[in-house]
Amino acid sequence: MSRIEVNGISIFYAGRVIPHRPVLLFCHGAGGSHRHWLHQVEGLQEQAATLAVDLPGHGASEGTAAPEIAVYREFIRDFSAALGLKSLILAGHSMGGAIALDYALHYGESVKGLILVGSGARLRVAPPFLELCRAGTVPPELIDFAYSPAAPAKLLEEARQEMAAVPPQSYLADFTACNSFDCMEKLSQIRQPVLLLCGEADLMTPPRYSRYLKEQLAQAALIEVKGAGHMAMLEAPQQVNEAIASFLEKIGSG
């Protein structure tokens, strides 16, 4: 666990850079933190230098959440520069997937591959969710949308505690960023290998979102994770890790 100053603010991240090893950078979703990727940071550290960053205003990082994906995209670029990262395998969950796609569209020369978990080329947010966040309330049904009915009770309780600690204005900023994101007409520009992972029971970004990405991207493989909801990397970490490890081997980064 480390800190680094980026644009004058203290940023927290898990994992470490290892010389001569490919860098796998994980980016969390709306209202999330590096904790959502800890199974992957720990479980894949033999295959790559695994890093999971807290975006500004999230987790243990300073700063404020941003209402635009482009702001987070530029943060990832500045964070990477601060750590001296030259070439990335960029992994993103939900909003993090949007950040990864946008990053590849703007800085593709520095991206070796993409891993998108429960994401999409467009991420519309239900208007009632936005209205509740504007009113200062985190949607109480968010847990039900984020996890499958089969998710363990302990995992759900941890998620409730984590969500309760996130200010509604952070969710509002993130949901606003997601709601305005749309790269559907630009997907053909992404030529890097892409691994798509989606929970079969995902209600927030249903499997059809990932199927669309597979159809539109030049080099994409899709795995639908059995029994998992939107938080597949937490609900089925072993299956997700095995899929990512196989992807790293195929693109020559294992």
N, C-alpha and C positions, 0 to 999 in steps of 0.2 A: 504494500500500500504506500503510495507516494503522492507528493504534491509538486506542482510546478506553476510558476506565474505565467499567465497568458494574457496579454493586453491589460496588464496591471491588476488582474484578479487572480486569487489563489484557486487552482483547479486540482481536484482530487482524482486519482485514478488507481485502479488495481492492476497488478501484474508488473512486468518489467521488460525493458528492451534488452535483448540478448544479441550481442554481435554475431553477424554472419547467419542469423536465423530470420526467416520471413516474419513480417509483422502482421498479426491478425488483430485488428482494432474493432472492438465491439461498441456499438452505440445504442443506448436504451430508448424506450418509447416515451410517450406522453406521461408526465408525472412520475417517471421512473428514476432509476439510478443504476450504478454499476452492479448493485447486488443482484439484479435480474440476470446477470451473465456470469456469476461466480462459478457455477458448475462448468461452464465452458472455459473460463480463465484457468481454472485448476486442472480440468480434465484434458485439455488440449495443449498443455505447456510443453510436452515433448515434441509436438509437431510444429509449433511456431512460438514466437514471442507473443504471448497473449496479453492484451491490454483492454481494459474496460474503463471508459471515462465517464465521470459525472458531468453532464452538460452544465453550463452556467445556470445558477439558480436551482440546481437539483442536487439531491444527496448531500455530500459534504463540500461541494464547490461553492465559491462565492459567486456574486453576480445575480442576474435576474433572468427568468425564462423569457424566451423571445416569441413573438407572434408570427414569425416568418421562417420557413425552412431555410431560406437563403442565409439568414443570420447564423443559424447552426452550421450550415455548410462552411461558411467562412471561419467559424470557430474551429471546426475540425481541421481545416487547412492550417490555421495558426497554431493549434495544439500540436499537429504533426511537425510543423517547422520548429517549434520550441524543443521538441524531443529529437529532432534530427532524423525523422522518418522519411525515407526517400520513396519507398514503394509499399503500397498497402494492399492487404486483403481486407476489405471493409465489410463488416457485418452489422446489420441494423435490424431492430425489432420494431414493427409498426411505424411510428413516426421516425424512428432511427433508420428504417428502411427507406423512407422518403429522403432523408438526409443523405444516405448512401447513394441512392439513384441520382440525386441532384449533384452530388460531389463527382460522380463518374461522368456526368454530362459536362461539367465545367473543367474538371481536372483529370480527365481520363488517362492521361499519360503517366500519372502517378498511381494508378489503380491496377493491380494485377488480377483481381477477381472480386466478386460481390457475393455476399450471403444475406438473403432477405428472409426474415422470419415473420410471418403474420403481417404482411405489408401489402402495398398495392401501388399502382401508378396514379391513383386518385384516392384520397382518403376523406370522404365526406363524413362529417360528424352530425349526429342527430340534433336538430335544433333545440329540443328540450334540454339536452346536456349542456349546450352553450348557454342557454338562458339560466339554468340553475347555477352555473359557474359565475355568470355575471351578477347573480343575486348573492354570491358569497357562499354557495353550498356545493359540495362535491356530490354528484349524482349517487344516491345510495345504492342503486342497482348496478353500479359499475362493476362490482365484483362478479355479479351473475353473468355479465357480458364477457368478462375477461377470462374466466375459468370454466372448464367443462364441469358438468355435474359429477364427474368421477374424481375430481381433484380432492386430495386428502384434506381432512379438516384442519390439520396443523398448517398446511400451506395456505389455506383460505384465511385462517386467523392471522398469520403473519402478514398476509396481503392487506387485511383490514387495518391492522396497526400501521402499516407503511402508508397506506392511502390517507389515513387520518392525520398523518404528520405533514402532508403536502398541502400548502395553502391553495385555496380555490383559485386565486389569481394565477398560480403557476399552471394549473390545469387549463384555465381559460386561455392563457397564452399559447400553450401547446396545442390545444384543440383548435384554436384559431389558425395556427400554422398548418395543421393537418387539413382543415376544411378548405383552405385556399390552394392546397397543393394539387397540381395536375401536370403530369409529364407524359400523358398517354400518346401524344402526337410526336414525342421525341424518343421513344424507346428504341427505334431502329438505329439511333446513333450510338447506342451502347454495344460495343463489340466484345467486351471482356466475358470470360466464363462466369456464369451466375448459378448459384445454388438457391433454389426456392424451397422453403419449408413452411408448411401451414398445418395447423391442427385440424383434424377432420370435423371437430365440433366448434370451430372458431365462429363466434357470432359477430365479432367486431370487424374482422376482415375475412369474410367467408372464403372457402377454397376457390371459388370462382375468380377472386381477385388474383390469386397466384396462378391459376390456369391461364388467365388472360396474359399475365406477364410471360409465361412460358411460350405462348403463341407468338408474342411480339418481339421477344428478345432473340438475338442471333444465336447465342450459345447458352441455353438454360436447361437445367434439369430440375424436376419438381418431385418432392417427396411429401406426401400428406401423412401427418403423424397421427397414428391411430389413438383414439381415446383422449386426445389433447384438445384444449380450447385455444384461446388467443395467446396464452403464455406457455407455448409449447416447450421452450427451453427450460422452464421450471417444472412443468408437468411431466415431461418425458425427457429428462436430461441425457440419459444414456443413448436413446435413439437419435437425438439431435447431435450429440457428440460424435457418434459413429458416422453419421451422414457428413458432418463437417470434415472429419478426419479423412474420409474417402475422397471428398472433394479436394482437399489439400494435396493428396497424393496425385490425383488426376491432373491438377494444374502444375505439378512439379514443385510443390512447396512443402512436401512432407519430409 
